[in-house]
Amino acid sequence: MEYSRLLSQNLLPLSKPSKPWSCSLIKLCTPLLLFTAAFFVLSAYKKSAAPPQYYHNLFLKAGSNDSIAKHLKKLTQEPHVAGTPENFATADYVFSVFQSSGLDVHYRDYQVLLTYPLSRSISVSLPEGEVIPLKLEEDRIEDDPSTSNPKVIPTFHAYSPSGNVSASVVFANYGREQDYAILRDAGVDPKGAIVIAKYGKIYRGDIVDLAAKAGAVGIVVYSDPEDYGGNRTQGYYPHSKWLPPSGVQRGSIYSELGDPLTPGWPSVPDAEQLSVDDPRTKLPLIPSIPISAEDAALIMKSIGGSVAPAEWHGALDLPDYRLGRGPAVLNLHYKSNHTVTPIRDVFAVIEGSEEPDRYVLLGNHRDAWTFGAGDPNGGTATLLEMAQRLGKLIKRGWRPRRSIILCNWDAEEYALIGSTEWVEENYDLLFSSAVAYLNVDVAVSGPGFDPNSTPQLDDLVKEIANEVEDPDNPGKTIYESWVASIGDSPQPMGRLGGGGSDYAPFVQHAGIAATDFGLGRDFTVYHSIYDDYMWMATFGDPLFHRHVAVGAMWGLIALKLADATILPFNYSTYAHNLQLYVDVLETQLKASDAPSTRVSTLPLHKSIAELRKAAEYITKKAKEVGEGGNGELKLIRSLNDHLFMAERAFTDREGLPGNPWYKHLVYGPTNTNKYGTTSFPGIYDLIASMAAGANGNNNNNNSSKSWDDVQHQIWRVSRAIRRVALVLRGEFT
Ligand SMILES: [Zn+2]
């Protein structure tokens, strides 16, 4: 079932690329020597190969759904949670495919804190004395043997502390701050209670943190059929794509990134390591267990008190949803094994022919909560098939201008650990030499393009999406289908401020331009036992054509970034987006009654105007230097350096207030939702905490000191934007 065969007829004769300069040698060279060397390599290169476009076309035509399906089948044979022998076996597989594709392969191990469930139980004690134990098991499906695999990890929340608690229950909707405000208004106090909350609106770690902050002693989180069960007339998997009522979303509840024992530094062998009970690890404080809709119904039936607001009602089979607390008592027991365990990142490197010390990185994680057919191994299978295609191009004489690194991360599910440790270890080299990072996590969960990027890459992502046919809309490109689906949304591209996947350390810590995309909008069996090969081959992507399309976009974006003489970065788009964020900020300030004498957004307007001018200046300069300006290597190199280094200038040594690890001042998580993609998170959090203070939710008050803090954060962002403009201009003041 291949799309088309690579390397059929009328190709160039096989020719070896000229010997590239060794990376380590280049690093030692003086800049002058570097330019001279690059010039000679370029001259030799041009004699032996076709123009990049020729190879890009070859790449595009070479996609093989058959290979992707085979890789996915292999990767999803066994469940492979990080730190298990089964996941080391998938690392071996990735290594062997990279190697047999003719790429330079290596791996890097880290020793990190992972957690596994030892035992768990939940029961409901009714007032009349009856005790109902919850099942805490997902139903096996006869036609899908994977679901009977005894190695599947029990349903649990990674990093939950061990605990034994019994308390009356309170229902907290999606567990957000505003939900607790409604509970408070209704006179329901979660202090000392066990909270039951729904998945779906905020990061599960924030659901647990906010419950702990509200005084709860334990929490259970469930997937309501309203959010995960479709319209409930189609049935559930295996009859439809929807999550069965016994399905459970596993997941981590840790709210920081990377190994908890090495916050901010890499977990290399013999590294400084905190102890597990050190508060600097910021590990979760209350025991937490994820449960199914089926089990949740047993708890919800036992809750009395006033009826919950209409919008809190889901689709459990109940007369109504009530707030509690009690009268039923929940008994929650959880025992965890917190253990330091090795994990393994695997890398394949294609050394650039002209600028081997400039890197385009592509990444995907490999570890999964269960089989990971959707999350993440559709992405891994696509990465492997892409490696094979690139290997074939190399055999045909192609070498990229810049180096390409394929990264396969481990322990993403726990806290983006593999990528974060690697970025922390290689921070300075990445800072000075990474052109962009291109992430794919869940490659496919169904139809529909879901693009996210830092704004200077918007144009490139759209351009490439317009070169790839939409497998669900023959005759239309992915871009055309996407435009038709988004209506007139002012900014349809998603941004990378949340912590949803491995792009986070690259963008938010190191300030590297990035993209993250896939096909499919609702991934119904996410982190459940049903995320297996059969689900994918039946519902997610029966012909694996969607995977091929994702591979085509991923690879082409990488090839354009690796081969373009002048990097296709557009900072006018960035300026435009920053202006949109200022509009949102001004609305937020108005709504919070910010005193106009103390808070002004003028510094932002001024710095964005500077950036706009600098963006126009460098675009003009790029045109002058021109795509064909090979004689002007110094100029090209310097222009490109300014283009990719400009993103770094959005970062700041001191980082976000209260969390200095997050250095990017425009894109980062907010304090109450690590999945959120709010812009200017430092400013947003201050205003939000003051609004909460005005409502009596915390100790902050709407004082002039706090508004001065807001103004200080506005100045910090403005200064960062000015720094970006300066880098783009490339001249000292
Ligand atoms: Zn994932």
Residues whose N, C-alpha, C, O or C-beta is under 5 A from the ligand:
A	BS01	ZN	D375 P376 D441
